[in-house]
Amino acid sequence: MTRTPTVLATSGGFAYDARGNFRPTALAQLALRLTGADRPKLCFLATASGDSVLYVQRTYAAFAGWSVDVSHLSLFSMPNVDDLRAHVLAQDVLWVGGGSVAGLLAMWRLHGLDDVMREAWAAGVVLAGVSAGSICWHVGGPTDSFGPELRAVTDGLALLPYGNGVHYDSEEQRRPVLHRMVASGELPASLATDDGAGVLYRGTEPAGVYAERDDAQGYLVEASGGEAKETVLPTERL
């Protein structure tokens, strides 16, 4: 297990192949490599989707034949393990799926997982995920948790002192809403990712942007003179 607190916050990681099978793509594979383990232990959390059974099943199937020990952590309608903390801290990587980041945060806090996640991060468990599973590690970001018009969630775990924008190139509200929130001070300086890109953090600072699509990018959005300034970040292709 890596000893440096590590987060991989993405807008990717899994895709469907030509037969409709769910499969890990380059960003999920990067999360596994970051552990340094020959056979990493990966726990999937589908809290943001209400612990969708189908989402969990597809994730198990995605790793069939891989040198990965897969488990999952569900909270609905009750936790599926006796000791949440022990299960989380025994993992090499936690992959958090997409859905409602507001619902995810509420459920994690209800079960004390917010504190457990902070402990896991400090212990060097790789924290990773897509969409809601990206925003949750930050101060917050634009979300459709409350309806089709994006609003800010600003009560993220704040392991990382930045805001976060996801699906930056594929959902038309994402860029202007993040710009507005950063310019107004509702969110701090923020890192954003196109679909297929992810930001790697070591400790609390960005250490690189990685992309599994040739045209995917990462961005830094900062407040400048009451407006938002966007900078395209150097991106390594996976």
N, C-alpha and C positions, 0 to 999 in steps of 0.2 A: 504493500500500500504506500502511495506517496505520502510524505509527511507535510508537504506544503498545502495550506488551504487552497483548494482548487474548485473553480466553478466553470462549467461549459454551458453557456446560455445560448440557445439556438432557436432558429426558425426552420428546423429540419430534423434529420436523424433517422427517419423511417420513411419508406415509400412502398407502393404496390408495384409488383412486377407484372409482366405481360399476362400471367395467369391469375392475377388478382391476389397473389400472396403478399402478405405484409413482410417486409424484410428490412434489416438494419442497413442504413447507407453510411457514407463515409464519416459523418459527424458522430453517429453512435459508435462506430468503430474507433474513432479518435478517443471518445470517452473511455472505452475499454483499455486502450493503449496507455492512457494517462495513469492508470492504476499501477502499472509496472508488474502486474500479476500474470503468471503463465495461464492460470485458469481463474479469471476474476469472478467474484460473486456480485451479481447485479440484481438489485431489487427495483421492481417497477411499481410506481405509485400512480394510480388512476383517479386520485381524489377529485381532481378538477372536472372529471366526467361523471361524478357520482359513483365511482368505482364500477364503471361499465364492465360487465362480465365479458362482453365480446372484445373490448379493448385489451383486457387482461389476457384472454385466450389467444388473441392474435399475436401478442408480444411473446408469450411462451413459444408459439409456433414459429415465430420469426427466428428464434435462436436454435431451432432443432438442428442437431448435428454440429453446433458450434462448441468450442471449448470454453463454455460459460456456464456457471451455475446460476440459474434464474429463479428468483422468488418474487412474490408480490406482497404489498402491504395494503390492505383494504380497511376502511373505517366504517363503511355501511354494511349491514345495519348494526354491526358491532365489529371491533377489531378482529382480524383473522389470526392474530398471534397473541400469546399471553403477555409478552413483555415487548412493547414497542421499542423502547430504548435499546434493549439488548439486540433485537433484530436489526435495527438500523445501524448500530455501531459495529455489527459483525460483517457489514458489506464493504465491498471495494468501490462500488459506484451505485448511486441512486439515480434512476432516470424517472423524471416526473412528466407525465403526459399533459396534453392540452385540455382546454375546457374553460371553466369559470375560475379565474384566479381569485376572485372575491370569495367564492364558495370554498375553494381550497384553503385559503388563509383562515377562514372562520373555523373550518373543521380541524385543521392542524392545531390551532390555538385551543380549541375545545378539548383536545386530547393531549395537550402538552407537547405536540410534535415540533412546535416552533423552537422550543428550548433544545430539544433533541437534535434538530437539524443544525443548530448553532454548534452544539457539541461535536457532531459528526464532521462539520466543516473544519473546526479547529483540530480535529484528530486526523485529518487528511483523507477522509472519505471523499471521493470525487462526486460533487453535486452537479447534476446535469439535467437537461430537459428541454422541452419545446413549448413555445407559446406561453401558456400559463406557467408551465414548468421552467420558463426562462425569466418571466417578470417577477416571480415570487422571491427570488434571491436578492432583488434590488429594492430600492426605496419604493418604487411603484412604476406605473406606466399606463398608457391608454388601454382600456379593456371594453369588451362588449358584454361583460358579466351582467350589466344592468339593462341591456337592450341594444337595439341596432345602432343607436347613436352612441359613439364612444364617449366614455367618461374616464376620469382618472381614478385609479386606485393608488393611494399614497401610504398605505399601511403594510407594505411588503416587509419581509424579514430584515431587509436593510443590512444583510451581510456585506453587500457592496454599496458604496455611497453614491450610487448613480441611479437615474431613471433608466427605463428600458423600453424600447419599441420593437415589436415583432411584426412579421408579415409586411415589411415596409414597402415592398414593391408590388404586392398582390392585392392589397385592400386599400382602396383610395382614401379612406379617412385617416389611415395610420400616420402618414407623414405630416399633413397639416395640423392634426390634433396634437401630435408630439411637439411640433414647433411651437404651437400656441401655449402649451403647458410649460415648456421650458422658458419661453420668453416672459411669461407672467410670473415665473417663480414657483408655480404650483409643483413643478418637478425640478430637481437639480439637473446639472449637465447629464446627458443621457447617451447611452450606446444603443444603436438600432441595427437590426439585421434584416436583409432581404430573405425571402424563402430560400433555404439551402445554405445559409451562412450562420456562423456562430462566433461568439466572443469568448475567448479563454481568459480567465482571470487567475492570477497567482496572488494569493493574499487578497488584498482589496483593490488591486490595480489591473487594468487590462494588460495582457501579455501577448496578445495576437488575435487576429481575425482569420478564420478558416472557412473555406467554402467547398461544398460538394457539387456546386453548379458553376459553370464557367462564367456566368454573368452575375453571380450573386456577390454582394458587397456588404461591408459593415460601415457604420457611420458614427461620428461623434456630433452631437447637437448641443450647442452651448448658447447661453444668453449673451447678447452683445448689444448694448445701447437700446434695450427694450425690445429687441428682435431676436430671432433665433438664427444662429450661424451654424451651417452644416458642413462638415468636413468628411470626405470619403477617406476611409482608413486603408492602409496597405493590407492586402488580403492574400493569404497563401491558399493555393488550390490543392485540394486533397485528391 
